[in-house]
Amino acid sequence: MSSGEDHLYRWSLDNTETENDRAWDRWIDAVAALLGHGPDGDQERDGYSLDNFYDMWKGGYSPQKAVENKGALF
C-alpha cells in the first residue's frame, strides 16, 4: 500500500459512522427540536450542556425526559 493509499484507508476508518453514532444523532436532533435551539450550552450559565445530554442518552433518557430535566443529571 502506498503512503497515499494508507492515508485514505486511515481516513475511511476515522469517518466510519456506526449505528450507535446514528442513534445519538437522531436522539440529539430530537432534543434540539424540543428545545427550539441547539443543545450545546454551558451547564452553569445556560442550564444545559451537550456533555450532560450525552450522559443522559447513554443512561437511557428519552429526548423528552432530557429536555424536561434541562440536561441536568440528578
Secondary structure, 3 states (H helix, E strand, C coil): CCHHHHHHHHHHHHCCCCHHHHHHHHHHHHHHHHHCCCCCCCHHHHCCCHHHHHHHHHCCCCHHHHHHCCCCCC
